[in-house]
Amino acid sequence: MTAQKIVRMGDPVLRRRAEEIADPAAEEISALAEDMADSMAAAGGVGLAAPQIGISKRIIVFKVPAERATAETNDGPLDLQVLVNPVIEPLSGELELGWEGCLSIPGLKGEVPRYRKILYRGYDLNGEKVLRQAEGFHARVIQHEVDHLDGILYPERMTDIRRFGYGEELLRAAADIPAREEEGDGR
C-alpha cells in the first residue's frame, strides 16, 4: 500500500472519538492497517492511530523497538502490532512521568503522566481476540495511541506545561542545568 499524509494538531479528525470497527477481519481494515504501518515507518514513528491519517476508525499500529524497551516484565521488544477496537484497563493507580512526542505534533515533546501497568484488549486482523499486559514504554505507546482514538492529544494530559517544547531545545536546556547550578544561578 502507500504512506499517507499525517494530519496535524488542529485537524478536526483528531478531536473526535473514532468509530468502532464492525469486522476487524475485513479486507479494507487490513488495507488500512498496511497504509498506517507504511505511514508510521515513513514518518519514523513507533505508533500511529487511524485518525492521524484522517480516518476516524478505532485501529492502531505500534511497535516497541529494542532500544525503547525496558527491563519491565511486559515491556520487551515487539515487531509491528495491529490492534482493532482497543480497550485499556489500568492495573494499578501508579502513574509514571515520561517524555512523549507525536507525529501529529511534529518537533515538540512533553512530559506526560501515564499508567505504569495496563491490561489491553482488542482484536487482530484475523478477528482473533488480543489480551495482553504491558508495562513501561509498551504501556505508554498503547495509552498514547488509544488517546488518539478518543480525540485526546498528549498536551491535554500534561500536568506541567513548562515541560513542553521543541525536542532539541529541551535537550539543550537539560544539558545546561548543571552548568547554571554551578554558576549559582539556582534556576
C-alpha positions as CSV (number, residue, x, y, z in Angstrom):
1,M,0.0,0.0,0.0
2,T,1.2,3.6,0.5
3,A,2.2,6.0,3.1
4,Q,-0.4,8.6,3.8
5,K,0.0,12.2,5.0
6,I,0.0,12.6,8.8
7,V,-2.7,15.1,9.9
8,R,-1.5,17.7,12.4
9,M,-2.9,19.1,15.6
10,G,-5.8,21.4,14.7
11,D,-7.4,19.0,12.2
12,P,-10.9,18.2,13.4
13,V,-10.5,14.4,12.9
14,L,-8.0,14.4,15.8
15,R,-10.6,15.9,18.2
16,R,-13.4,13.4,17.9
17,R,-14.0,9.8,19.1
18,A,-13.2,7.4,16.4
19,E,-15.8,4.9,15.2
20,E,-15.8,1.2,16.3
21,I,-14.9,-1.3,13.6
22,A,-17.6,-3.9,13.0
23,D,-15.4,-6.5,11.3
24,P,-11.7,-6.5,12.3
25,A,-11.0,-9.2,9.6
26,A,-12.5,-7.2,6.7
27,E,-10.2,-6.6,3.7
28,E,-10.5,-2.8,3.9
29,I,-9.3,-2.9,7.6
30,S,-6.2,-4.9,6.6
31,A,-5.5,-2.4,3.8
32,L,-6.0,0.4,6.3
33,A,-3.5,-1.2,8.7
34,E,-1.0,-1.6,5.9
35,D,-1.3,2.1,5.0
36,M,-0.9,3.0,8.6
37,A,2.2,0.9,9.0
38,D,3.7,2.4,5.9
39,S,2.8,5.9,7.1
40,M,4.3,5.3,10.6
41,A,7.5,3.9,9.0
42,A,7.9,6.8,6.6
43,A,7.5,9.3,9.4
44,G,9.9,7.4,11.7
45,G,7.3,6.8,14.4
46,V,6.7,3.9,16.8
47,G,2.9,4.2,16.9
48,L,0.0,5.6,14.8
49,A,-3.8,5.7,15.2
50,A,-6.1,5.8,12.1
51,P,-7.3,9.4,12.9
52,Q,-3.7,10.5,12.3
53,I,-4.1,9.7,8.6
54,G,-7.6,11.2,8.6
55,I,-9.6,8.0,9.1
56,S,-12.0,8.0,12.1
57,K,-11.7,4.3,12.9
58,R,-10.6,2.6,16.1
59,I,-7.4,0.9,15.0
60,I,-3.8,1.5,16.0
61,V,-0.4,0.2,14.8
62,F,2.7,0.2,17.1
63,K,6.0,-1.4,17.8
64,V,8.4,-1.5,20.7
65,P,12.0,-1.1,19.4
66,A,14.7,-2.9,21.4
67,E,16.3,0.5,22.3
68,R,13.0,1.7,23.8
69,A,12.1,-1.5,25.7
70,T,12.8,-1.5,29.5
71,A,13.7,-4.3,31.9
72,E,10.0,-4.5,33.0
73,T,8.4,-7.9,32.7
74,N,5.8,-6.9,30.0
75,D,8.0,-4.4,28.0
76,G,10.2,-6.4,25.7
77,P,10.8,-5.5,22.1
78,L,7.8,-6.1,19.7
79,D,7.6,-6.1,16.0
80,L,4.8,-4.3,14.3
81,Q,1.4,-4.9,16.1
82,V,-2.1,-4.1,14.9
83,L,-4.9,-3.6,17.4
84,V,-8.5,-3.1,16.4
85,N,-11.1,-1.6,18.9
86,P,-8.6,-1.4,21.7
87,V,-9.7,-1.0,25.4
88,I,-7.3,-0.2,28.2
89,E,-7.6,-1.1,31.9
90,P,-5.1,0.3,34.4
91,L,-3.7,-2.5,36.6
92,S,-2.8,0.0,39.4
93,G,-3.2,3.7,40.0
94,E,0.6,4.2,39.8
95,L,1.5,6.9,37.3
96,E,4.9,7.5,35.7
97,L,6.1,10.6,34.0
98,G,7.8,10.2,30.6
99,W,8.7,12.2,27.6
100,E,6.4,11.9,24.5
101,G,6.4,13.2,21.0
102,C,3.7,12.8,18.4
103,L,3.7,12.6,14.6
104,S,0.7,14.9,14.6
105,I,2.6,17.5,16.7
106,P,6.0,17.4,14.9
107,G,9.1,18.6,16.7
108,L,7.5,19.1,20.1
109,K,7.8,16.9,23.2
110,G,6.2,16.9,26.5
111,E,6.4,15.1,29.9
112,V,3.2,13.1,30.3
113,P,1.9,11.0,33.2
114,R,0.8,7.5,32.2
115,Y,-0.3,4.4,34.0
116,R,2.8,2.2,34.6
117,K,1.0,-1.1,34.1
118,I,-2.1,-1.8,31.9
119,L,-4.1,-4.6,30.5
120,Y,-5.3,-4.0,27.0
121,R,-7.6,-5.9,24.8
122,G,-9.0,-5.7,21.2
123,Y,-8.8,-7.7,18.0
124,D,-6.1,-8.6,15.5
125,L,-6.6,-8.5,11.7
126,N,-7.9,-12.1,11.8
127,G,-10.7,-11.1,14.2
128,E,-9.0,-13.0,17.0
129,K,-9.1,-11.6,20.5
130,V,-6.0,-9.9,21.9
131,L,-5.5,-9.7,25.6
132,R,-2.1,-8.5,26.9
133,Q,-0.4,-6.8,29.9
134,A,2.0,-4.0,29.2
135,E,4.5,-2.0,31.3
136,G,7.0,0.7,30.6
137,F,7.3,2.0,27.1
138,H,4.9,-0.7,25.8
139,A,2.2,0.6,28.1
140,R,3.0,4.3,27.2
141,V,2.7,3.8,23.5
142,I,-0.6,2.0,23.8
143,Q,-2.1,4.7,26.0
144,H,-0.9,7.4,23.7
145,E,-2.4,5.8,20.6
146,V,-5.7,5.0,22.3
147,D,-5.9,8.6,23.4
148,H,-5.9,9.5,19.7
149,L,-8.9,7.2,19.2
150,D,-10.7,9.2,21.9
151,G,-9.8,12.6,20.5
152,I,-7.1,13.4,23.1
153,L,-3.7,14.7,22.3
154,Y,-0.8,14.3,24.8
155,P,-0.5,18.0,25.8
156,E,-4.0,17.6,27.3
157,R,-2.6,15.0,29.7
158,M,0.4,17.1,30.8
159,T,0.5,18.4,34.4
160,D,3.2,21.0,33.9
161,I,3.2,23.0,30.7
162,R,6.7,24.2,31.4
163,R,7.8,20.6,30.4
164,F,6.6,21.1,26.8
165,G,8.7,22.4,24.0
166,Y,10.8,21.6,21.0
167,G,12.8,18.5,21.4
168,E,16.2,20.0,20.7
169,E,15.6,23.0,23.0
170,L,14.5,20.7,25.8
171,L,17.7,18.6,25.4
172,R,19.8,21.8,25.3
173,A,18.1,23.1,28.4
174,A,18.6,19.8,30.3
175,A,22.3,19.8,29.4
176,D,22.6,23.4,30.6
177,I,21.0,22.9,34.0
178,P,24.1,21.6,35.8
179,A,26.2,24.5,34.4
180,R,23.7,27.1,35.7
181,E,23.6,25.5,39.1
182,E,27.4,25.5,39.3
183,E,27.3,29.2,38.5
184,G,25.0,29.9,41.4
185,D,22.0,30.7,39.2
186,G,19.8,28.2,41.0
187,R,17.1,28.0,38.3
